[in-house]
Amino acid sequence: MADQSPPSVDSQAAQRWHNRPAAESAWLHEEVARRMQERLDWITVQPESWVHWSPLNGGLAAHALLRQRYPQALCTLVEANPQRAQHLARAVTPPWWQVQRWLRSSPQVVNQVTQPARMLWANMSLHMADQPQALLQQWHQALVVDGFLMFSCLGPDTLKELRVLYQALGWPAPSHEFTDMHDWGDMLIGAGFAEPVMDMERITLTFESPQRVLQELRGLGRNLHVERFQALRGRRWHSQLLQAIEKNAMQLTFEVVYGHAFKPAPKLTVRAQSEISLDQMRASLRRGKVAGAARSTTHLGQDE
């Protein structure tokens, strides 16, 4: 699947966002991660290893919850920016006087995954990617066969109040466009995943002041739209924005998309002349035996 930028995303702006200095995780990101973490109750697989993708953005409090859920699992943290990686390593390493530093190994911080894991956790990252299809392929490669992906991102109804406000004032869009969950499902399959499960919820936040609205939005991301304002705006524009938000956008909607999918075993390609390794043949036979046993069990249960 070829790399393809979403039509409204400026790639340079996206790279600037990913290279920004380390900051505290946004409250909404932590809340979404907490809700996504509860969805792990539905999964019986206990991963012996897992990858946390961009945890500074996704939430360090959520990372602690996952470490509690899988205390014995080997954890790898992915942070591509060197400065952010150093900050992350300090944040997740307990002080020398705390007992947990000596009872279990500290997570490994890397800029790319070299050892595939059983689970990949990516909270609130996908909608800020300038090459989302390529990112899904990276996640696919970072998983072992039968490993699973858990991710969340923002959907198209996000900031609909602010979009209406900007349109009424004749301004460019306040953010780039967000992808529908059904399209994410199609892209997961295109990246090689199987059995994608998508669901969505809307979270409405009420703010006490227009200044607080802007503060929250700065923590959540940036406007990556290719047709956003191209120059600096002055105090008069800022004052007009605050007044407009106070009248029409003190409540903001965030559509949150949750996704889950498995990495299936690769299919054997058979041609007129094919070369299949002994390991591939053994794995294929084992999968066939397991599938046959499952079908037999189901048939007996139905007969009873």
C-alpha positions, 0 to 999 in steps of 0.5 A, a space after each residue: 500500500 503506497 504512502 498517501 497523505 490525507 488531503 487536508 494535512 500539511 506534512 511539514 506542520 505534522 513533522 513540527 508537531 511530532 518534534 515539539 518539546 516534551 510537555 505534560 500529556 493532555 487531560 483528554 488524552 489521559 481520559 481516552 487512554 483510561 477508557 481504552 484501557 478498560 476495553 482490555 477487559 474484553 481480551 483474554 490474551 495476556 501479552 508477554 510483551 507490548 509496545 507503547 507508541 508515543 507515550 508522551 502524547 498518549 499519556 504517562 498516567 495511562 502507561 502506569 495503568 498498563 504496567 499494573 495490568 501487565 506487570 510481568 510483560 516486557 515493555 518497549 516505548 517508541 519515541 522517535 524524537 531524541 530529546 523527547 526520548 530522553 525526557 521519556 526515559 527519565 519519566 518512566 524510570 523510578 528513582 533508585 530508592 523505590 523498590 519497583 526499580 529493582 523488582 522489575 526491569 525498566 521499559 526500553 525506549 527506542 526510536 523504532 521497533 526491532 523486536 515484534 511484540 504481542 500488543 501495540 498500544 497507540 493512544 490519540 496519535 493516528 489523527 496527527 500522522 501525515 502518512 497514516 497508512 504508512 504508520 499502520 504498516 509500521 504497527 503491523 510490522 511491530 507485532 508478532 503473528 496473532 498479536 493485536 493492536 489497540 488504538 484511538 484517535 479523533 473522528 470527523 465530528 470533533 470540534 464541530 462547534 469551532 468549525 461552524 464558528 470559523 466558517 461564519 466568520 469567513 476564516 480558514 478551518 480551525 483544524 485539518 479533517 479527521 477520518 471516519 472510523 469506517 475508513 480506518 477499518 478499511 485501511 487496517 485491512 489494507 495494512 494487513 490486519 484482520 478482524 478490525 473492530 471499530 467503535 466511537 463515542 462523543 465526549 463534550 467538554 465545557 470550559 469556564 473561559 475562552 482562554 481555557 478553551 484555547 489552552 486545552 486545544 494547544 495541548 491536544 494538537 495543532 491545526 495541520 490544515 494546508 489552507 490554515 492561516 498562513 501568517 501571524 494574526 494580531 491582537 484584534 483577531 485574538 480578541 475577536 476569537 475570544 469573544 466568538 468562543 465565549 458566545 458560541 463555543 464554550 462547549 466542544 465536542 470530541 468524537 473519539 474512535 477506538 480500534 482493535 485488530 489482529 495480525 493474522 498469519 501470512 498466507 502461503 502463495 502457491 504458483 506453478 513453481 513455489 518455494 516454501 520453507 520447512 518452518 512455513 510448512 510446519 506452521 501451516 500444518 499446525 494452524 490447520 490442525 488447530 482450525 480442524 479441532 475447533 470446527 469439530 468441537 463446534 459441530 459436536 456441540 451443535 449435535 448435542 
